[in-house]
Amino acid sequence: MLVIKARKKADYESSISKLTKNYLQSRKSFIRHALFLLFCTFFFMFGYVLHARKETFNVVQIHSLLPTWGQIAHKLNIIDLDTEHIDLHISYKNFQLLSFKRNKALERGKILVEEDSYVPVKVEHNNTILHGKIRLKGGALDHVREDSWSYRIKLDGASNLFGLKRFSVQRPETRGNLSEWGFYQYLLHEKLIALKYDFITLAVNGKKKAIYALEESFSKELLERNERRESVILKFDESLYVNKAKTTGGDALSQSDQFFSAPITSFSTPRVMKTPHLEQHLQQGKLLLTKFRSGKIKARDAFNIEKSARLFAAIDLFSATHAIRWKNIRFYYNPLEQKLELIAYDAFGEGSKQIPHIDNLLYHGWKDHFLHKYSVHEWLDLFFSDQAFVTHYFQELKRLTAPGYLENFLRAITPSLIKKQKLLSIHDPNYSFNIEQLLSNRDKIKSFLSSRLDPNVYLSLQDTSKKLYRVSVENRSFIPLELKSINCSTEKGTTTVTLPSNSVEGKTTGLPLDLSLITDELKLPEECHRSAKNRHSSEHFYADMSVTYSLVTGEQRNASLRYDSPSYASNPSISSQYHTFANQLYFHKALLTPKSERVISYGPGNVYLSELIVIPAGFQVKIKAGTKIYFDNNAALISYSPFHATGTSAEPIEFIGSGPGNGLAILSTDAESIIQNTRFINMYPPLTESLSYTGSVTFYEADVRMQDCTFSHNIAEDALNIVRSELSLKNIKFMSCESDCLDIDFSKGKIREITIKKSKNDGIDLSGSKVSITNANISDANDKAISVGEASRVTIHNSKVLDAFSCIASKDNSILDIEQLALKNCTVGLTSYVKKPEYGPGRINGNKVKFENVSHLALVDEYSDIVLSDYPDLLAKQDPTLLDQIKYGN
């Protein structure tokens, strides 16, 4: 007999409960997914209707859906958490120490950074444990409220997380949620230095995940990521005053006194002081910043003012004035330009859930002395008192307000913005990044720039016998301007009289107009002198005369000319720098065309340079065929204008050095340089106070097209150094290089038909670049024939390497594709490895690679790859000793 025993009642009820629970969960899941599918269907159909009506979403329309999506996703719990997650493991003892520090901060009202602030931490990511140190981060108490504290983390040794060794994690609202992220994205869009800033989920000692903002610290990795040459990052150290204020409850000194007396320090100072060239950069950067702060040099002499002006304009757009405070701003010393670059961060605080509304431009705040209570007028005065900076600043504002410019940026970041807002909607379902406010700020700036108030320009006769006139002006606009000319209408037409170079500041809000003298000695031609007698007595204007002026935004206008000149009090001098520069060029046999043409011409024949010549921007330098430029003493040419050196095979151009300092640097040009049939012989890096150039010939942010040129016996770390530029090199020869022959950093372009013989270090060294190399012939390279690193993407076609220690190397997240390459008489053929852990492995893909008398065909580390189609069974060797020799030099 089959006997079926009844289950216990409890077991039965438990089974029913589980079935019911599973059913309810399934039903809930079904409803959730059905609603999501319904939402997607509605979105698709809505888009189709708009398409049928030939309408398209703009950035704001797309963005208007985000708040609704965030609320729906939050309630249905269907957001895709496609983001990185890290776990922090802190021992009980050390976490108690952090808690003690936090409680002391709550009592004090401020967070202090003390010697024992750091404690050990283990950082876990993707089942990998990294060791480091951790402390509480921030100054205000918003960083330690509730259970979500802000942390500063430093990883030990070569460890890195997402390419970072030092970083902070903090609740998103401490940086204005998405506002800080959007600001950094705009800085990247503008090719300014921007910190890596993203959102992650984080758990501390196993507690539930929370959404945190991850922010990079200031290090060499930041510079590499932003395609800058390794150097120092400086700051004004406010810690002495901040700590005293936190412990005593009040500031010991005023903000202005703190600014003027704060020490200038660098990040990673111990490493800097152990590295000779970085220590040198530190001293030069501190000297520049010290001179600038004391008013001994202008902004244009201390900073790259184009980039600085671009940053100021970006801060206006985002109303991110917190980032430009002297306490927050950082300074990168660019060793190639020998100038400083501003690095902005900490743009928004906890009170800035959205990008703030702009009330005034930074220029207006400086001009009207209407700044935040923690801002320092003297700090902004150092920039806005330099007219060259002011001109660039207003031109940048005009550029970013051009139709479609901001929309193009917003369109580019919208996919990432949607993804990150989905993530942040878990934290705050009602939060929405306000794109409309950014567009509103843009429109407000545009209205500032559209002033239609013409200046009051006065013309009065000073000396009757000599017919000399005084010209003065009252600017009624908030925008600086420059008077260009006086125009006289006569029976024969219009006579134009050019006015001397001048610049007039914008009007100060709430104060009377300022009267500025342009000249006391303007001599008018006879026909204009006669025109000056014809006046409108009731309107106080000349009937037949007008004045042309231009705003710093570039717009040119005409205005009436007044004869009722008021009394005049001051007489500023007029700059003669242009004439001094012309005299210097004339002494060295350079022909300077009239100022309107802006051309500097050398040759033909011999030219002897015996001093440093710096050519400013705005010119074109032409060197004629058959010209030989000889450098003597410490002479060098540094140009911010493009070169056209067009020699011929019969009459080549030659640059000939005689000793240290004799070099050429072309920097930050607005047009391409063209160099043809030119020889560079016995050249050195330009000798300056900081010895910052590594190339005997350097192109920095200066596009170059070079053909049929030769570099021989150049004594430099790099015979030719090209940085952050577009390049086209064809039929270039290097012979007997003292170190690297061709060094290319953060650039892109093509190299064709290049010959390199006898380089004491690398033949071609590429970092962070995208370059194709065709028909390269390299022989006698003492180290690597071609070295590719720092996330480069390089192709090599139809090339040969002879007699090299290491032929081809790909490292640090670089990908090298080879098509037809012959390697002969080499110690190591191909190598691929990691040198900088923050980047990752290298890779080589090869086809038609031939080896002849090569001791080691391929050498890799445990992370990298070499794949050759002709050698499918190739097993690349792992030889740590030999690999270290290749990594760190032969």
RAFENUR-V441215 format. One record per backbone hydrogen bond with DSSP energy under -0.5 kcal/mol. NH is the residue of the N-H (numbers start at 0). CO is the residue of the C=O. E is the energy in kcal/mol with one decimal. If there is no record, write none. Layout:
NH&CO&E, NH&CO&E
This chain:
2&0&-0.6, 3&1&-0.5, 4&2&-0.6, 11&7&-2.2, 12&8&-2.8, 13&9&-2.3, 14&10&-2.2, 15&11&-2.5, 16&12&-2.6, 17&13&-2.4, 18&14&-2.6, 19&15&-2.8, 20&16&-2.8, 21&17&-2.8, 22&18&-2.3, 23&19&-2.7, 24&20&-2.8, 25&21&-2.7, 26&22&-2.7, 27&23&-2.9, 28&24&-2.9, 29&25&-2.8, 30&26&-2.8, 31&27&-2.6, 32&28&-2.7, 33&29&-2.6, 34&30&-2.7, 35&31&-2.1, 36&32&-2.6, 37&33&-2.6, 38&34&-2.5, 39&35&-2.4, 40&36&-2.5, 41&37&-2.5, 42&38&-2.4, 43&39&-2.6, 44&40&-2.8, 45&41&-2.7, 46&42&-2.1, 47&43&-2.4, 48&44&-2.5, 49&45&-2.2, 50&46&-2.5, 51&47&-2.7, 52&48&-1.9, 53&50&-1.8, 54&49&-3.2, 61&57&-2.3, 62&58&-2.2, 63&59&-1.8, 64&60&-0.6, 64&61&-1.3, 65&62&-1.5, 66&62&-0.5, 68&64&-2.3, 69&65&-2.8, 70&66&-2.2, 71&67&-2.5, 72&68&-3.1, 73&69&-2.2, 74&70&-2.0, 75&71&-2.4, 76&72&-1.4, 77&72&-1.2, 80&78&-0.8, 81&79&-2.1, 82&80&-2.1, 85&200&-2.1, 86&123&-2.4, 87&202&-3.1, 88&86&-0.5, 88&121&-2.8, 89&87&-0.6, 94&90&-2.8, 95&91&-2.1, 96&92&-1.5, 97&93&-1.9, 98&94&-2.4, 99&95&-2.3, 100&96&-2.2, 101&97&-2.3, 102&98&-2.7, 103&99&-2.4, 104&100&-1.9, 105&101&-2.1, 106&102&-2.0, 107&103&-2.6, 108&104&-2.8, 109&104&-0.7, 110&138&-2.5, 113&111&-0.7, 116&113&-1.8, 118&133&-2.5, 120&131&-2.2, 121&88&-2.0, 122&129&-3.4, 123&86&-3.1, 123&121&-0.6, 124&127&-2.4, 127&124&-1.5, 129&122&-2.8, 129&127&-0.5, 131&120&-2.1, 132&153&-3.0, 133&118&-2.8, 134&151&-1.8, 136&149&-1.9, 142&139&-1.4, 143&140&-1.8, 147&144&-0.7, 148&146&-1.1, 149&142&-2.5, 150&168&-2.7, 151&134&-2.3, 152&166&-3.1, 153&132&-2.4, 154&164&-2.7, 155&130&-3.0, 158&155&-1.9, 160&163&-2.8, 163&160&-1.6, 166&152&-2.1, 167&214&-2.8, 168&150&-2.4, 169&212&-2.0, 171&210&-0.5, 173&170&-1.8, 174&171&-1.7, 175&172&-1.4, 176&171&-2.4, 178&175&-2.5, 179&174&-1.2, 180&176&-0.5, 181&177&-2.7, 182&178&-2.1, 183&179&-2.3, 184&180&-2.3, 185&181&-1.9, 186&182&-2.1, 187&183&-2.4, 188&184&-2.1, 189&185&-1.8, 190&187&-1.6, 191&186&-2.9, 197&213&-2.1, 199&211&-2.6, 200&83&-2.3, 201&209&-2.7, 202&85&-1.8, 204&87&-3.2, 204&202&-0.5, 206&203&-1.6, 209&201&-1.8, 211&199&-2.6, 212&169&-3.9, 213&197&-3.2, 214&167&-2.8, 214&212&-0.5, 215&195&-2.4, 216&165&-1.9, 218&216&-0.7, 222&218&-1.3, 223&219&-2.5, 224&220&-2.5, 225&221&-1.4, 226&223&-1.7, 227&222&-2.7, 233&330&-3.6, 234&264&-2.1, 236&234&-0.6, 236&262&-3.2, 237&235&-0.8, 240&237&-0.6, 241&237&-2.8, 242&238&-2.7, 243&239&-1.2, 244&240&-2.5, 245&241&-2.4, 246&242&-1.9, 247&243&-2.4, 248&244&-1.9, 257&253&-2.5, 258&254&-2.3, 259&255&-2.2, 260&256&-1.6, 261&257&-1.4, 262&236&-0.6, 264&234&-2.2, 264&262&-0.6, 266&232&-2.0, 268&265&-0.6, 271&267&-2.2, 272&268&-2.7, 273&269&-0.9, 274&271&-1.3, 275&273&-0.6, 278&274&-2.8, 279&275&-2.0, 280&276&-2.1, 281&277&-2.6, 282&278&-2.1, 283&279&-2.3, 284&280&-3.0, 285&281&-2.7, 286&282&-2.1, 287&283&-2.3, 288&284&-2.5, 289&285&-2.6, 290&286&-2.6, 291&287&-2.4, 292&288&-2.6, 293&289&-2.0, 294&291&-1.4, 295&290&-2.2, 296&290&-1.0, 298&381&-0.5, 300&297&-1.0, 301&297&-1.3, 302&298&-2.9, 303&339&-2.1, 304&302&-1.2, 307&303&-2.3, 308&304&-2.8, 309&305&-1.9, 310&306&-2.1, 311&307&-2.3, 312&308&-2.2, 313&309&-2.0, 314&310&-2.4, 315&311&-1.9, 316&312&-2.2, 317&313&-2.2, 318&314&-0.7, 318&315&-0.6, 319&314&-2.2, 320&318&-0.6, 321&346&-0.6, 322&319&-1.7, 323&320&-0.9, 324&321&-0.8, 327&324&-1.1, 328&324&-2.3, 329&342&-2.3, 330&233&-2.4, 331&340&-2.9, 332&231&-2.2, 332&330&-0.5, 333&331&-0.8, 333&338&-2.9, 334&332&-0.8, 337&333&-2.2, 338&333&-1.0, 339&301&-2.5, 340&331&-2.4, 342&329&-2.8, 351&348&-1.9, 352&350&-0.9, 364&360&-2.5, 365&361&-2.5, 366&362&-2.9, 367&363&-3.0, 368&365&-0.8, 369&364&-2.1, 370&368&-0.6, 374&371&-2.2, 376&374&-0.5, 378&375&-0.7, 379&375&-1.4, 380&376&-2.5, 381&377&-1.1, 382&379&-1.1, 383&379&-2.7, 384&380&-1.8, 385&382&-1.8, 386&384&-0.7, 389&385&-2.1, 390&386&-2.5, 391&387&-1.9, 392&388&-2.7, 393&389&-2.4, 394&390&-1.9, 395&391&-2.3, 396&392&-2.0, 397&393&-2.1, 398&394&-2.0, 399&395&-2.4, 400&396&-1.1, 401&398&-1.3, 404&401&-1.8, 405&401&-0.5, 407&403&-2.2, 408&404&-1.5, 409&405&-2.6, 410&406&-2.5, 411&407&-1.7, 412&408&-1.6, 413&409&-1.1, 416&412&-2.9, 417&413&-2.8, 418&414&-1.8, 419&415&-2.4, 420&416&-2.4, 421&417&-2.0, 422&418&-1.6, 423&419&-2.5, 424&420&-1.5, 425&421&-0.5, 425&422&-1.4, 426&422&-0.6, 427&423&-2.4, 430&427&-1.8, 434&432&-1.5, 437&433&-1.0, 438&434&-2.2, 439&435&-2.3, 440&436&-2.6, 441&437&-2.1, 442&438&-2.2, 443&439&-2.3, 444&440&-2.5, 445&441&-2.2, 446&442&-1.8, 447&443&-1.8, 448&444&-1.7, 449&445&-0.6, 449&446&-0.7, 450&447&-0.6, 453&451&-0.8, 455&473&-2.4, 456&454&-0.8, 456&559&-0.5, 457&455&-0.5, 457&471&-3.1, 458&561&-2.7, 459&469&-2.2, 461&467&-3.0, 462&467&-1.7, 466&462&-1.2, 467&462&-1.6, 468&521&-2.8, 469&459&-3.3, 470&518&-2.8, 471&457&-1.9, 472&515&-2.4, 473&455&-2.5, 474&513&-0.6, 475&473&-0.6, 480&503&-2.1, 481&549&-2.5, 483&547&-3.1, 484&547&-1.5, 485&496&-2.4, 486&545&-2.8, 487&494&-3.0, 488&486&-0.5, 488&543&-3.0, 489&487&-0.5, 489&492&-3.2, 492&489&-1.1, 494&487&-2.7, 496&485&-2.8, 497&495&-0.6, 498&483&-2.5, 503&480&-2.8, 506&476&-3.2, 510&507&-1.5, 515&472&-2.9, 515&513&-0.6, 517&470&-3.1, 518&470&-1.5, 521&468&-2.6, 522&520&-0.6, 523&466&-1.0, 523&521&-0.6, 527&524&-0.6, 528&524&-2.4, 529&525&-2.1, 530&526&-1.7, 531&527&-1.9, 532&529&-1.4, 533&530&-1.7, 534&532&-0.8, 535&540&-3.7, 536&534&-0.9, 538&535&-0.5, 539&535&-1.8, 540&535&-0.9, 541&560&-2.5, 542&533&-2.5, 543&533&-0.7, 545&486&-2.0, 546&558&-2.7, 547&484&-2.7, 548&556&-2.7, 549&481&-2.8, 550&554&-2.7, 551&479&-1.9, 553&550&-2.4, 556&548&-3.2, 558&546&-2.7, 560&544&-0.8, 561&456&-3.3, 562&539&-1.6, 563&539&-0.6, 564&562&-1.6, 579&575&-1.9, 580&576&-2.4, 581&577&-2.1, 582&578&-2.2, 583&579&-1.9, 584&580&-2.2, 585&581&-2.4, 586&582&-2.1, 587&583&-1.2, 588&585&-1.7, 589&584&-2.4, 590&600&-3.1, 591&589&-0.6, 592&590&-0.6, 592&598&-2.5, 596&593&-1.9, 597&593&-1.8, 599&619&-2.7, 600&590&-2.7, 601&621&-2.8, 602&588&-0.6, 604&625&-0.9, 606&627&-3.1, 608&606&-0.5, 608&629&-3.1, 612&635&-2.5, 613&611&-0.5, 614&612&-0.6, 614&637&-2.6, 615&613&-0.6, 618&615&-0.6, 619&597&-1.2, 620&641&-2.6, 621&599&-3.4, 621&619&-0.6, 622&620&-0.5, 622&643&-2.6, 623&601&-2.4, 623&621&-0.5, 625&650&-1.1, 626&623&-1.4, 627&604&-2.3, 628&653&-3.2, 629&606&-3.4, 629&627&-0.7, 630&655&-2.6, 631&608&-2.4, 634&631&-2.6, 635&610&-0.6, 636&662&-2.3, 637&612&-2.5, 637&635&-0.5, 638&664&-2.8, 639&614&-2.9, 641&618&-0.5, 643&620&-3.1, 644&673&-2.4, 645&622&-1.4, 645&643&-0.8, 646&644&-0.8, 646&675&-2.3, 647&650&-1.7, 652&676&-2.3, 653&626&-2.2, 654&678&-2.9, 655&628&-2.8, 655&653&-0.5, 656&654&-0.5, 656&680&-2.5, 660&684&-0.7, 661&658&-1.7, 662&660&-1.6, 663&695&-2.3, 664&636&-2.4, 665&697&-3.1, 666&638&-3.1, 666&664&-0.5, 667&699&-3.0, 668&700&-0.7, 672&702&-2.8, 673&642&-2.5, 674&672&-0.5, 674&704&-2.6, 675&644&-3.2, 676&706&-1.9, 678&652&-2.8, 679&709&-3.0, 680&654&-2.9, 680&678&-0.6, 681&711&-2.1, 683&661&-2.8, 684&714&-0.6, 686&660&-0.8, 687&685&-0.8, 690&687&-0.7, 695&717&-2.1, 696&718&-1.0, 697&663&-2.1, 698&720&-2.7, 699&665&-2.3, 700&722&-2.7, 703&725&-2.3, 704&672&-2.8, 705&727&-2.9, 706&674&-2.4, 707&729&-2.0, 708&730&-0.9, 709&677&-2.1, 710&732&-2.9, 711&679&-2.5, 712&734&-2.2, 714&682&-2.0, 715&713&-1.0, 716&693&-0.6, 717&693&-2.3, 718&739&-1.8, 719&740&-2.0, 720&696&-2.7, 721&742&-2.5, 722&698&-3.2, 723&744&-2.6, 726&747&-2.0, 727&703&-1.6, 728&749&-2.6, 729&705&-2.1, 730&751&-2.2, 731&752&-1.1, 732&708&-2.3, 733&754&-2.8, 734&710&-2.6, 735&756&-2.2, 736&757&-1.5, 737&713&-1.6, 739&716&-2.1, 740&761&-1.7, 741&762&-2.1, 742&719&-2.8, 743&764&-3.0, 744&721&-2.9, 745&766&-3.3, 747&724&-1.8, 748&769&-1.8, 749&726&-1.6, 750&771&-2.7, 751&728&-2.9, 752&773&-2.3, 753&774&-1.0, 754&731&-2.7, 755&776&-2.6, 756&733&-2.4, 757&778&-1.7, 758&779&-1.1, 759&736&-1.8, 760&738&-1.6, 762&783&-2.1, 763&784&-2.0, 764&741&-2.8, 765&786&-3.1, 766&743&-2.5, 767&788&-1.9, 769&746&-2.2, 770&768&-0.5, 770&792&-1.3, 771&748&-1.7, 772&794&-3.0, 773&750&-2.7, 774&796&-2.0, 776&753&-2.7, 777&799&-2.3, 778&755&-2.6, 779&801&-1.4, 781&758&-2.9, 781&779&-0.6, 782&760&-1.8, 784&805&-2.1, 785&806&-2.2, 786&763&-3.0, 787&808&-2.5, 788&765&-2.4, 790&811&-2.8, 792&768&-2.6, 793&814&-2.1, 794&770&-1.7, 795&816&-2.5, 796&772&-2.9, 797&818&-2.3, 798&819&-1.7, 799&775&-3.0, 800&821&-2.5, 801&777&-2.9, 802&823&-1.8, 804&780&-1.5, 804&782&-0.6, 805&782&-2.3, 806&827&-2.6, 807&828&-2.4, 808&785&-2.3, 809&830&-2.3, 810&787&-2.6, 811&832&-1.4, 812&839&-0.9, 812&840&-0.6, 814&791&-2.2, 815&842&-2.1, 816&793&-2.5, 816&814&-0.5, 817&815&-0.5, 817&844&-3.3, 818&795&-2.9, 819&846&-3.1, 820&847&-2.0, 821&798&-2.3, 822&849&-2.8, 823&800&-2.3, 824&851&-2.2, 825&852&-0.9, 826&803&-1.4, 827&804&-2.3, 828&855&-3.2, 829&856&-2.3, 830&807&-2.2, 831&858&-1.8, 832&809&-1.5, 834&832&-0.5, 836&834&-0.6, 838&835&-2.2, 839&835&-1.0, 842&813&-1.7, 843&864&-1.4, 844&815&-2.9, 845&866&-3.0, 846&817&-1.4, 849&820&-2.9, 849&847&-0.5, 851&822&-2.0, 854&825&-2.0, 854&852&-0.5, 855&826&-2.0, 856&854&-0.5, 858&829&-2.4, 859&876&-2.3, 860&831&-1.2, 864&841&-1.8, 866&843&-3.1, 868&845&-2.8, 870&867&-1.0, 873&870&-2.1, 875&873&-0.7, 876&857&-2.3, 878&876&-0.6, 882&878&-2.9, 883&879&-2.5, 884&880&-1.6, 885&881&-1.7, 886&882&-2.9, 887&883&-2.5, 888&884&-0.5
